[in-house]
Amino acid sequence: MRGWRKSTRSETPNGCVEVANSSLAIGVRDSKLRDASPVLLFSHDNWRAALGEIKAGRFGLGEPTRRPVWHDPVRAG
């Protein structure tokens, strides 16, 4: 995959995940490992569902977010 992007809300240079978009899937990898990282692949529908769950605070990550944590590559293009 190409076009890896990291969340602008990442607190450290390598303490986040990166997301890439292709016409077939959304890839997620560890920013510390970059090209050596395993890549999790999501369908576009499953990625949107996962973002909804994250934004709703359903993974024990604190309060629900008011702004997206991730740049949604499906909408970003």
N, C-alpha and C positions, 0 to 999 in steps of 0.2 A: 504494500500500500504506500501511497505517497501523500504528502500534504499534512503531516502530523502537526497537531496544534495542542498547546497546553492551556489549561484554564487560566484566565487572567486573575483569578482569585487564589492561585497557588501562592503559598507563603514562602517557599524556598525554591531555588532554581531546579532542584531535582527531587522535590517531595510531592510529586503529583503524578497523575496519569496523563497520557496524551491520547488524542482521539483523531482518527482519520476517516474520511468519507470516500466511498467508491460507489459506483452505480449499483453494486450488488449487496454491499454490507457496510457496517460501521465497525472499525477496528479500534480496540482499546489496548494500550500497552503501558508498561512502567517507564516513566520518564528517566529514572536513574539508569536503566539498562539500555534504553534507546533501541538500536537495531538488534541487540542481543536478546531483547525481551520477547517472551511468548506473546502472542496477540490473541485477544478474545474477540470473536466476531459476533456481531448482532445483526439480525435483519433490521431494516429501517423501522418496521412496526414494533419490534421488540425493544429497539433503542428508545423510541418515543415513550413506550410504556415504562422502561427503566428510569428515564428522566423524570417522568411523572411521579414515580414512587420516591425517588431521591428528593425531589422538590417538596413532596408532602411530608418528608421527615420519617419515612417508614423503615429506615435502616439503622435506627439508633444513632444518627449523626447529629443529634441536637434538634433544635426547633426547626419547623418548616421554613424553607427559604422564601424570601420575597422576590429575589432575583434568581435567574438561572445560575447554577453553579458551573455548568458547562456551556461552551459555545455549541449550540446544536448544529452540527455540520449538515444535517438534512435541510434545515432552513437556511443556513448560511451559504449553501450552494455547492 
